[in-house]
């Protein structure tokens, strides 16, 4: 039996044929669903709809604080042309294509990367970069293999592969549109993305959203943590209610691992369309230690603070639960905050050792939801909240071309 939705006693599970191609049985809340003659023929479609009915009902609750955490699963296969979001295993293949298989193998051997399966190196780019960074100060490079140079080449490749362009059918815009349809007096929806790409920023600009991302609204844009404390209000004497002062279409964006458009300068961390050396925490074991440096420390502090708030829902999208510093914060929230709830969607519900602790908890605790769902389908089926009518609010457009350039 394979679960596609779990929330304590509420669940949807399927049983497939031996070849795994067809759904033969569907279990809802632990009981096998009995199909009558003339019932729906596509059992897989029926199971998917039952799952969506359940998570839509869950999401229709009023959560005071809404947080979103996205990993590689929200960007994979998103982009235009040949440049689309990649998983770490795919970036390994890209590295092999760039360096050549013989050179990559020689590099692995020199830095003592020893993970192999069936005489082939395991495609764990994060661990490779970890051992390479540890080895570069102690292992002598050879004539053909210069360890620091190859590390730089791999990091440059990662940055290049993360410079994605948002396609018109990407789910990011629809998702932002829905999570921001909240009463404007509630705290703004907050998106924490571990990805380096700018897909959420592009979606925000495309939809005329105001993005509070820690950078100044003046140009050039420099980072300061206090910018997260600002909000945007409309000064209109004809409005008497305090809530009408807050404009809609605003969300917070945090990037705890950095971004392809961040750069460290003498004046501070700057955001620009084109940077010489991107400020990013590249995949390696020391990501946890790097998170204590600015501006990453500010991002992680905000993440932990928001997890401790009352009546908070954290939606994790395409997150592997392999980042120790992120997982530790989530575990603390589950243990310490009685008002914390979490919804996790990935391609498949993982029951492996790294994820089993959360799977086991989800079987008995109603504040944990696990589901098998792609980001694109989730954005499409996320319920449209009816907290207020957006048409009642004025849409403000700031035409930057009219500025005097000062």
Number of C-alpha atoms within 10 A of each C-alpha: 10 14 20 22 30 28 24 18 14 16 22 25 22 21 16 15 10 9 6 9 9 14 17 14 18 25 18 18 16 12 11 13 12 10 12 7 7 6 9 11 10 11 17 19 12 14 22 17 13 19 22 21 13 16 22 16 10 14 15 13 9 15 19 17 19 23 21 20 21 22 20 20 22 26 28 14 15 22 21 13 9 8 15 18 24 20 14 15 14 14 19 21 15 17 20 16 11 14 16 12 13 10 15 19 15 13 23 19 11 19 22 14 20 13 14 10 9 6 7 10 14 16 17 16 19 18 16 24 22 18 17 23 18 12 18 17 11 9 13 13 17 10 6 9 15 14 22 14 12 18 17 11 15 21 19 14 15 21 21 13 19 22 19 22 18 23 16 12 11 20 22 23 22 18 20 21 18 16 22 20 20 24 20 18 14 13 15 23 20 25 24 21 25 21 23 28 25 20 25 22 18 18 22 21 13 12 14 15 21 17 19 21 21 23 20 18 13 8 12 10 16 21 21 17 16 11 15 19 8 9 16 12 13 15 11 9 7 6 11 9 7 9 14 19 18 18 20 24 23 23 21 18 21 24 24 26 23 23 23 26 21 23 20 17 10 6 8 14 18 21 22 14 7 11 14 10 14 19 22 21 19 19 19 18 17 14 17 14 10 17 21 14 10 16 21 20 17 20 24 22 15 17 21 16 12 19 26 19 16 14 16 22 24 22 19 24 24 21 19 17 16 10 15 13 14 18 13 13 17 20 13 13 22 19 9 12 16 14 16 23 21 20 21 24 23 21 14 15 20 17 13 9 9 12 14 13 12 18 20 12 16 21 17 14 14 15 17 22 25 26 23 20 21 16 23 16 11 19 19 13 16 17 18 17 17 11 11 12 11 15 7 8 14 11 12 11 8 9 7 8 7 7 8 6 7 5
